[in-house]
Amino acid sequence: MTQGVTKRRTKWGYAGVLAAGCTLALSPVFAAPAVKELDPVLMVTIPAGPFLMGTQSPKGRADEWPQRTVQVDAFAIDAVEVTNERYMTFVTTTGHRSPPNPYGTGVLVSAKGIEQLPVVQVTWYDAKAYCAWAKKRLPTEAEWEKAARGTDGRTFPWGEEAPTAKRANYDREWADDKTLHAVGSLAGGDSPYGIKDMSGNAREWVQDWYDPDYYANAPTKNPQGPDKGIVRVIRGGSWHSPHSDITATARGRGGFALQTHGTGFRCVRSVDDQTQQDVSGAEPKAR
């Protein structure tokens, strides 16, 4: 439904602008925000409120138990994973080290021909540095899961139906630059808020330390993860993951310096009066 929505044309396409008092199942558009950004990508506002986090035993895995109601404040999340093009702009601008080239030898020196593929082989430190440069941050595990599944406790971002190649890039073998999909290219896998590629393609670093028992005693309002740990949480699964690893609740983990052909990230920003103008809001779509 587009009633109550106006569109503004930019060099990137048409950006939907939410009218006051209206709700919208947002389909992300590659559009620049209204103000100049270092990282000009559409961000979607996830409204404050409760959602179901985790899985009820015996479904899922033990580190996803118990399922509980968690409250998070409003935040805005990148509609798509960070691309090679966006990441190399960061490298060129800041002098930050380039990641290894997953499609050749040495380090990645150019995004030519792979501009819209998600950047991979980045460490947790690399992801954190990029988000800080963009005046954003990595999502908490709770923020990531709410953006991926909405408020109804669904198994996958799109609902309960089994994954297919039209919904997620998963369970594949490496085939160079034909392995990863261009970000946002599988509309059938959208989350309830219209967020792309939350299952498969590149799995994503989040802020939290990993603790397999954290859910049992975690706070139910804005959980930030354990105070300390050894490895960080990675969410969403990748092109190589089986379907059990691309659910909205599956929890992966990796050390700070982990660099794999399947690990990338996206950023978030806390929503306040200054950032409301930079993002579009959306209510979850019904299953």
C-alpha positions in Angstrom: 0.0 0.0 0.0 1.4 3.4 -1.0 -1.3 5.7 0.3 0.2 8.4 2.5 3.6 8.0 0.9 5.4 10.5 -1.3 8.4 9.8 -3.4 11.5 12.0 -3.8 13.7 11.5 -6.8 17.5 11.3 -6.2 20.5 10.3 -8.3 20.1 6.8 -6.7 16.3 6.4 -7.5 13.1 7.2 -5.7 13.1 7.5 -1.9 9.8 6.8 -0.1 9.0 9.4 2.6 6.5 8.4 5.2 3.7 10.8 5.8 2.7 11.5 9.4 0.2 9.1 10.9 0.6 6.5 8.2 2.2 3.1 8.3 4.0 1.3 5.5 5.4 -2.0 4.6 8.6 -0.6 3.2 10.4 -2.0 0.2 13.9 -0.6 0.4 15.1 1.7 -2.3 18.7 2.5 -3.0 18.4 6.2 -2.2 20.4 8.9 -0.5 19.1 10.4 2.7 17.8 13.9 2.8 21.1 15.2 4.3 24.6 14.5 3.0 26.0 11.2 4.5 29.4 9.6 4.4 27.5 6.4 3.8 24.6 7.2 1.5 22.4 4.1 1.9 18.8 3.8 2.8 18.2 3.1 6.5 14.9 1.8 7.8 13.6 2.8 11.3 12.6 -0.1 13.5 10.1 1.2 16.0 10.6 0.9 19.7 8.7 -1.9 21.4 8.7 -5.6 22.3 9.4 -8.6 20.1 10.0 -12.4 20.6 13.7 -13.2 20.8 15.2 -16.7 20.7 13.5 -20.0 20.2 11.3 -22.2 22.4 12.9 -25.6 23.2 13.1 -28.1 21.5 13.2 -26.0 18.3 16.5 -24.5 17.2 19.6 -24.9 19.3 20.3 -24.7 23.0 22.0 -21.3 22.7 18.8 -19.8 21.3 16.8 -20.9 24.4 14.7 -19.7 26.1 12.5 -17.6 23.9 11.6 -14.4 25.7 9.9 -11.0 25.1 12.6 -8.3 24.7 12.1 -4.6 24.5 14.4 -2.5 22.3 14.4 1.3 21.7 13.9 2.6 18.2 16.8 2.4 15.9 17.6 2.7 12.2 19.4 -0.1 10.3 21.0 -0.3 6.8 18.5 -1.8 4.4 21.3 -3.8 2.8 24.7 -5.2 3.8 27.8 -3.0 3.3 29.0 -3.4 -0.3 32.5 -3.5 -1.8 31.9 -0.1 -3.3 30.9 1.5 0.0 33.7 -0.2 1.9 36.4 0.9 -0.6 35.2 4.5 -0.3 35.9 4.1 3.4 39.3 2.6 2.7 40.2 5.4 0.3 38.9 8.2 2.6 40.5 7.0 5.8 43.5 4.9 4.8 42.1 1.9 6.7 43.6 -1.4 5.5 41.9 -3.2 2.7 40.5 -6.7 3.2 42.0 -9.7 1.4 40.7 -10.0 -2.1 38.3 -13.0 -2.1 38.4 -13.2 -5.9 42.1 -13.2 -6.4 45.4 -12.7 -4.6 46.6 -9.9 -2.3 44.3 -7.3 -0.9 41.2 -5.8 -2.5 42.3 -2.7 -4.4 39.2 -1.9 -6.5 35.5 -2.6 -6.4 35.2 -2.5 -10.2 32.9 -5.3 -11.4 31.9 -6.3 -7.8 30.6 -3.0 -6.6 27.2 -4.2 -5.3 28.4 -7.5 -3.8 28.7 -7.5 0.0 32.2 -6.9 1.3 33.5 -10.0 3.0 36.7 -11.0 4.7 36.4 -8.1 7.2 37.2 -8.6 10.8 35.0 -7.4 13.7 37.4 -4.5 14.2 37.1 -3.6 10.5 33.3 -3.6 10.7 33.3 -1.5 13.9 35.7 1.0 12.3 33.6 1.4 9.2 30.4 2.0 11.2 32.1 4.5 13.4 33.4 6.4 10.3 29.9 6.5 9.0 28.7 7.9 12.3 26.8 4.7 13.0 27.6 1.5 15.0 27.2 -2.2 14.8 23.8 -3.5 15.9 23.3 -5.4 19.1 22.2 -9.0 18.7 18.7 -8.0 19.9 18.4 -5.2 17.4 19.6 -7.4 14.6 17.1 -10.1 15.4 14.1 -7.7 15.7 15.0 -6.2 12.3 15.2 -9.8 10.9 12.0 -11.3 12.2 9.7 -8.5 13.4 7.4 -9.0 16.4 5.6 -12.3 15.6 8.3 -14.8 16.4 8.7 -16.1 12.8 11.5 -18.6 12.0 12.8 -16.9 8.8 12.7 -13.2 7.8 9.9 -14.0 5.3 7.9 -16.3 7.6 7.7 -20.0 8.1 8.1 -21.3 4.5 11.2 -23.3 3.8 14.1 -21.3 2.2 14.4 -21.3 -1.6 16.9 -19.8 -4.0 14.4 -16.9 -4.5 14.5 -16.1 -0.8 18.1 -16.6 0.2 21.6 -17.2 -1.1 22.6 -20.3 1.0 23.9 -23.9 0.9 26.3 -23.3 -2.0 29.9 -24.0 -2.9 32.4 -21.2 -3.7 32.3 -20.0 -7.3 34.4 -16.8 -7.2 32.4 -13.6 -8.0 29.3 -15.7 -8.9 28.9 -16.9 -5.3 27.7 -13.8 -3.5 24.6 -12.0 -4.8 24.3 -8.3 -5.3 22.8 -6.9 -2.1 19.0 -6.5 -2.1 18.5 -8.7 -5.2 16.3 -11.3 -3.6 13.0 -9.5 -2.7 11.4 -12.8 -1.7 13.6 -12.9 1.4 12.7 -9.5 2.8 12.1 -9.2 6.6 8.8 -7.8 7.9 10.4 -4.3 7.8 11.7 -4.7 4.3 15.3 -5.4 5.3 17.3 -7.3 2.7 19.5 -10.4 3.0 19.1 -11.1 6.7 19.3 -14.8 5.8 22.3 -16.0 3.8 24.6 -14.2 1.3 27.0 -12.8 3.9 26.7 -13.5 7.6 27.0 -10.4 9.7 29.0 -9.2 12.7 27.1 -7.7 15.6 28.3 -5.9 18.7 27.8 -8.5 21.3 30.2 -11.0 23.0 29.0 -14.6 22.5 27.9 -16.6 25.5 25.9 -19.8 24.8 24.0 -19.3 28.1 23.4 -15.6 27.9 19.7 -15.8 27.1 18.8 -17.6 30.4 19.7 -14.5 32.5 19.8 -11.6 30.0 18.0 -8.4 30.6 14.7 -8.0 28.7 15.2 -4.3 27.9 17.9 -3.3 25.4 20.2 -6.2 26.1 23.8 -5.4 25.2 25.3 -8.9 25.5 27.7 -10.2 28.1 30.2 -7.8 29.7 33.1 -9.9 28.5 34.0 -12.9 26.3 36.3 -14.5 23.9 34.4 -14.4 20.6 31.8 -12.1 19.1 28.3 -13.0 17.7 27.8 -13.4 14.0 24.2 -13.5 12.6 22.3 -14.5 9.5 24.3 -17.3 8.0 26.0 -17.1 4.6 26.0 -18.4 1.1 27.7 -21.6 2.4 25.3 -22.2 5.4 22.7 -24.9 5.6 19.1 -23.8 6.0 19.3 -24.4 9.8 21.9 -21.7 10.1 20.0 -19.0 8.2 17.0 -18.7 10.6 16.4 -15.4 12.2 17.4 -16.9 15.6 20.6 -18.9 14.7 23.7 -17.6 16.5 27.2 -17.9 15.1 30.4 -16.6 16.5 33.9 -15.8 15.6 37.1 -14.3 17.0 38.0 -10.6 16.4 40.4 -11.3 13.6 38.3 -13.9 11.8 38.2 -13.2 8.0 36.1 -15.5 5.9 34.6 -15.4 2.4 31.2 -15.3 4.0 31.4 -12.7 6.7 30.3 -9.1 6.3 28.2 -6.6 8.2 25.7 -3.8 8.2 25.4 -0.8 10.5 22.7 0.8 12.7 22.1 4.2 14.3 20.2 5.1 17.4 17.1 7.1 16.6 16.6 10.5 18.2 15.3 13.9 17.1 18.3 14.6 14.9 18.3 11.3 13.0 14.6 10.9 12.4 14.9 13.1 9.3 17.5 10.8 7.8 15.5 7.5 7.8 12.2 6.1 6.7 10.0 4.3 9.2 8.1 1.1 8.6 5.7 -1.2 10.4 6.0 -5.0 10.0 4.3 -6.6 7.1 1.7 -9.3 7.9 2.7 -12.9 7.1 
